[in-house]
Amino acid sequence: MGAVDVAVIGAGPAGLTAAYLLGKAGYSVTVIERDPTYVGGISRTVEHQGFRFDIGGHRFFSKSKEVVDLWNELLPDDFIERPRMSRIYYEGKFYSYPLRAFEALANLGLWRSSLCMASYLKAKLRPNPNVRSFEDWVVNQFGWKLYSIFFKTYTEKVWGMPCDRMSADWAAQRIKGLSLGAAVLDGLKRSLGLNKRPNDGMQTKTLLESFRYPRLGPGMMWDAARDRVVEHGNRVLMGHALKQLRHDDATGRWVVQATDQAGEKVTINAGHVICSAPMRELAGRLHPLPQTLPQASALRYRDFLTVALMVRSPDLFPDNWIYIHDSKVKVGRVQNFRSWSPEMVPDPEIACVGLEYFCFEGDGLWSSSDDDLVALATREMATLGLLEPSQVEGGVVVRQEKAYPVYDDDYRDNVDAMREELEARHPTLHCVGRNGMHRYNNQDHAMMTAMLTVRNIQAGERVYDIWSVNEDAEYHEAGREGEQAALNSVRAVPTRIAA
């Protein structure tokens, strides 16, 4: 196929950002992407019979002006401003966030509300002095009753481990900045009309009241990036899976071998390789195999699937998404795609919702047939009282493997070992993005790792340490969009408590 300056493995946000910026700077680039149809990775938008599905829900918010400028450059006329509404569903009731005092009182009832406040006061007066787990930390902050209602069930669904085995350090990162007293006070003020100041992003990110969104979903951004890469005269090879990555010491260049769905082999000769594929997969395809292959092979991932239902109803609820804190069902969150963008749902008489299930590849949920999963989603929506089964006119399943890197006891040592070997032996091989670096970062952080990598390639040396993006960072973002140049937030992931 000939020689290029840079080969990019993976056409997600990190890979396409790198390919676009390199092409803009005059570099020749070839991108290989395993998916035959969609670019964008977990940020893609899947289309089925005119309906569009966002895989997980992606608000376009960043504190990096460079990232925001790039978004605007790629989609100058296609962003819409959307109101943010999300609620918690628990035992047939909806709870707004921020908490609204009168609404919570009415939903929980006087007796249960009294128990919640008594439990909260008990935790404040007599906190557990030996805090080791997520459960210990949250109970100390909010009391046992509120913990059991608003934290336990959903958290265990997402991560597949009991809360009393999750690290207290993770709890402190994940819920940092949220105060029950402040939330209730704010809700009380709003209920009484005493606080009409909009939440403009200067508070925690969870409280943002509106966000920007591409009118046809986040995949629209990455379709545009792919098109720009091609306009620069470069290639994006869809349906091509990486088979082997070999460094030719004689020439100092890389030989990248990929195979398309028909089994045809493609060979790319490149001066640099940028890889956003999972670190575990990269290690298994490097030749010769890295000494740290055992460490890389031990890296684990949490997987994810969406069951989209088309429902005969103008709209089922106004929320963008609803967190399901109900142990009677397996679903963790329900997306309402029309609330993300009306253009994602073509029929005004049909609502389209996506039920999100968190799982491990190969377990019972993941291995279920599509028909069984659509039937399960229909039953669970009926169990929750959100629809009648007779309203469902169709459904489709979208599986997303390796959605969340797992931060287990050994992950950091394993990642560091792999990183150190690659940087020492292969300075022209660059790992970027969520799975490429085994870091549960946001879309904008993945883009920033690619931006800094491009600068390193242009400089001919590692001027920027991309691993410092997100270091010592908070989960909740404060600040107007694009106001600050540095990215300093990261989605925290739980670790198990030490034995």
N, C-alpha and C positions, 0 to 999 in steps of 0.2 A: 504493500500500500504506500510505501514511501516514508520519508522522514518528516517529522514535525518537531517544532520546538518543545511542545508540552503535550503529553497525553493526560487526559482527565478521566478518572474512573468514577462514574456515578453522576447522574444529571439531576441531583437534588439542589437545594438552595446554595450550598457551598460550592459544589462542582460547577454549576452554571454561572455563579457569580465570578469564579475564577476564570472560566472560559470566556465569558463576555469581556471582562477587563483586560485579559491578555490579548484577545483579538482586537480590541479597541486600541491597544498599545502597539499593534503591528506584529504580534507573535502568531505563528501557525499552531493550530490546536486541533486535536481530535478528541471527542468525548465518546466514551462507550457507556451505554445504559442497558441494564438487563431487561427492564420492562419494555415490551414491544410497542406500547401505546402511549404511556404517560411519562412526562418529565415532572420533576418537583418532589420526588420521594414521598415522604409523609405529608408534605405540603401540596400534593397534587389535588386536582379536582376531578373526580370520576363522573362520567356521564352515562346515563342509562335511560334510553327512550325519551331524551330531552330533559330529564331531571339531572341536576348536578349535586354532588355530595362532597362536602369538605371533610377530609379525614382527620377528625379530632377538633376542628374549630380553630382558626388562626386569625387572631386580631393583629392588625398591622400597627404596632406601637413600638417605638424604639427611642432610646435616649441618645443614640448615635446620629448626628446630623449627616454623616457620610452614608449611612444605611438608608435614611429617609430620602436623601437626595437621589440615591440610586433607584429606590422604588419609584420616585416621581419621574426619573429619567426613562425607566422602562415602561411605565404606565402613566403617561402625563394626563390622560383624559378619562381614565376608567375607574378612579377611586370614588366611592360613595361614603358618606358619613352615616353610620348606623347607630341607633340607640342601643345601649347595652341593658339587657335585662336577663338576669339569671336568678333562679330560686332553688331552694332545697325542698325536696318532697319527702315527707315523713308521715307515715300512718294516715294517708289520705288528706293531708294538709300541706299547703305551700307556705314556705317561710322566706321572706325577702332577705337579701343581704345588701347593705347593712341591716342589722336587726332593727325592727320597728317594734317598740315596746308594746303598744296596744295590740298589734297584730299577733305578736308572739303570745301575749297573754290570752287572747281569744282562741288561738289555735291549740295551745297546750292545755288550756283550762286553768282555773284558779288553783286547784289542788296540785297539779303537776308543776305549774309555774312556781308555786310556793316551795315545792321540793327542790326545784332547780336553784332557786335563790338560797335556800337553806344549805344545799350541797356546796354552792359557790362560797358562801360565808364560812362554812366549815373548813374548806380547803385553804382559805386565806388565813383563818385563825390557827389552824393546825396543819400546815403543809407537810407533806412527806419529806423528811430530811434526806432520804436515800433515793434520789432520782436517778434511775438507770434507763428506763424505757420511754418510748413515745407515750404510752399510757400514763406513766407516772407524771410526766411533764405536763400533759394536757389536763389531767385531773387537778394538779396543783394550780393551774392557771384558771380553770373554768368550773371545777367541781365534777364529781362523778356523773351526775345526772345529765348535764349538758354534754359531757364527753361521750356518753353512751348514745345520745340522740344525734349530735352533729359531727362527730369525728370518727367513731369506731367503725361502723359498718362500711361507710364509703371508702375509708382508707384501706381497710382489709381487702375490699374488692379490687382496688386498683393494684395493690402491690403483692397480693397473694401470700401474705404472712400476717400472723396475729400482731396486734398493736403492742402487746407486752413483750414482744421479741424485737421490736424496732428501736433504734437508737434514740435516746433523749436528745442528743446533739442535733439529729435531723429535725426533730420536732421544733427545737428552738429556732432553726433556720427557716423551716417551712411556714411557721405561724408568727414569725417575728413582726412586730408592729401592730398586731391585732389585739385589742383590749376589749373585754366584755363590757366593762363599765363605760368606756368611750363609745362603743357601738350602740349600747342601749341608750346612752345620753343623747347621741346624735339622732337616733330613731325617735326618741321622745320629743326632741326639739322640732324635727321635721313634722311629726304628727300634729304638733300644736301650732305649726306654721311659724316657728321662731327661727328656723334655719333654712333659708331658701338659697343659700350659696351653692352653686353647682359644684359637683366634684370634678375638677378639671384635670386631674392627673397629678396634682401636687400632693395628694394623699397616696395611700397604698394603691398599687395597680389594680387590686381586686375591686376597688371602689369606683373605677372609671365609669362614667355614665354614658360615654359614646366612644366609638372607635372608627377608624378608617378600614375599608374593606374593598377589594376589587369586585366589581359588579357581577362578574361571572365566577367568583370564587378565587382562592389563592393560586390555583393552577394557571389562571390567566397571566399572573406575573411570570411564571416560569416558562409558559408557552412563548411569551414575548422575549424572554432572555434567550431561549433556544433559537428563535427566529433571528435575533440580532447576531448570535454566534454564526449562523449560516450566512447572514448578510456580509459578515467580515471575510467570507471565503473559507470558513472552517467547517468541520463536519461534526454532526451528532449522530452516532450509530445506534439506533434503537434495536432492542431485542438482541443485544450482544453481551454475553457473559464473560467475565474475566476468567481465563484458564491458567495462565502462567505469567509471571512478571520476573524477568531475568535481567540482571545488570551485566553488560559486556565490559569487562575490565579493560580490554584492549582498546576499545573506542571511547569508553567513558559514557556510553549511552545505554538506554533501556530498550529491551525488546519485550513488547507487550503483546501477548497472544490472547485473542478472544474468539468465541464461537457464536454464530448466530443460531436461530431456532431450527434451521435446516441442517445444522452440523457443519456448515462451511466455516473454515478458519480464516481469521484475519490477523495479520501481524503489523504492528505499528512500531516504528523506530522513533524514539523520543529522547531529547536531552534531559527533560525533567518529567516526573510523574506526580500528579496531584491525586490523592486517593481519598474519597469520602465513603468507600465501602467499609463495612464493619471490620474493625481491626483483627478480629478472629479469622475472618475470611482472607484478609490480606496475608496474614502470616502463613496460612496453608497453601498459598499460591506463589509465594516468593521462592525463587530458585537461585542458589541453594537455600534449603529451608533454614530459617533463623534459629539460632541457639535458644531463643526464648519462645519457641513454638509451644512448649507445654504451658507457659504462663498465658500466652495469647489464647490458647485453646480452652483455658479455664474461664474466660470471660463469658458472662451470661446476659440474657436479654429477657425483657417482659414484652409479650406480644399483645396484639390488639385486633379486634374486628368490629366492623360497623354493619348493622343490619338496617338497611333503609326500607321503610314501608311507605307506600303510596296509599293515602287514606282519603276516602270520599268525604271531604269536609272542607269548608273554606279555610279554616285554621283551627288547630286543636288548642293552642295556647300561644300567648304573645312572646314567650321567652326565646332568647337565642339558644339557651340550653338549660336543662334542669338536672341537678345532682340528685340521684336517687339514694336516699339514706334508709332504705327499707330492706330488711333481711329476707323478706318473703320472695324476692326476685334476685336474679343474677345480674341484671343490667346495672351499670354504674352511672351512666349519664345518657340523657336524651337530647339530641340536637333538633332544632326546628329550622330547616334550611331556608324557608321563606323569610324568617326573621333576620337571617344573615344577609340575604339579598333577595328581593322579589323576583329577580331575573333568573334565579336558580330553579324556580318551580314554574313551569310553563302554563299550567292549567289553574285558573283561579278557583276552580271547584275541587281541586285535589290538594291536600296537605301532604308534605313529605317530611318525615321525621327519621332520624338516624339513632338507633339504639347502640350504645357502645359497650362492648364486653371486653374485659381485661383478662388475659389468659397466657398460658405458655404454649408455644408451638408443640403440637402433638398431644395436648391434653384433650379431655372430652369435648369441650367447647370448640376448640380449634379444629378437631377432626370431624365434627358433625357435618352432615350434608347441608347444602344451602337451603333445601326445602325444610329440613328440620329446624334450622336456625330461624328462618322466616316464621315458622309455626311457633317457635319458642318466643320470639319477639312479640308476635300477635297476642299470645296468651298473657305475657307479662304486662303488656300495655293494658289489656283488659283487667288483669288483677289489680293494677294501679288505678283503674277507673278512668283512664285517659282516652279510651276509645271502645267501641263495640267491634268485635271481630268481623261482623258482616260489613263494616265500613272499609276493610282492607282490600284493595284492588290489586295489589302486587307487592313484590319485594325483591331485593337484591342484596347480596353479601359482598363486602369488601374486606379482605384480610390484609393486615399490615404486620409483617414479621419484623422483629427487632425494633419495635417502636420506642422502647425505653431501655437504655443500658442499665443493668443491675449493679448496684454498688454493694457487693457483698464484702465479707471480711477481708478478702485478699485482692480485691479489684485494683486498688491503688498500686500495690506492689507489682502486680502483673502488668498494668499499663506502663508504669515507670520503667520496668525492665525492658519491655518491648520498645518503648520510645528511645531509651538510651542506646539500645543496639542499632536501631534504624538510623539515628542521628550520627552515630560514630561510623557505621559502615556505609550508609547510603545518604549523603547530604543532599542529593538531588531527588529524593523521594519524600514527599510532603503529605502528612496526614491532616485532614481538615474535617470540620463538621461534627455532627452529633455522634454518628457511629464510627467515623474515621478516627476520632479521638476518644471514643468510649466516654463521652460526657453528655449528660442530659441537658443540652443547652437549647435556647430558644432559636427561632429562625434567624433573627438578626445577629445573634452571636455566631451562628454557623457561617453567616455571610462575612462577618468581620474576620474570622479565621482565614477565610479565602482571600479577603482583601489584603491582609498582612502577608500572606504567602506570596501573592503576586508581587508585592513590593520586595520581598526577599529575592525572588527570581530576577527581578529587574536590577537589584543591587548586586547580584552575584554572590551573596552571602546571607547568613541568617541575622539580619539586622534587627528584626522584630521577633520576639518570643511569643508565638501564637498561643502557647499554653498558659500565658498570663491572662488571656481574656477570661473574665469571670472569676479570677482568683479572689478569695476572701470576700465573696459578694453576698448580697442579700437576695432573697427571692422576690420580694415585693419592690416594684419600681416606683420611684417618686420623681416627678419632674415632667415638664411639658415635652411633647414629642420633639425630638431633635435639639433640645435645649443644651444638652451636655454632650461633649465629644466622646467621652469614655463610656464603654459598656461596663456596667458594674452590677449586673444582676444575673442570677442563674437559677434554674429550676433545681432545687435540691432533691435528692433521691435517698430513700431510707437505707440505712445499714442495720444489720443485726447487732444487738447489744453484745458486748464481750462476754465470753463464757465466764 
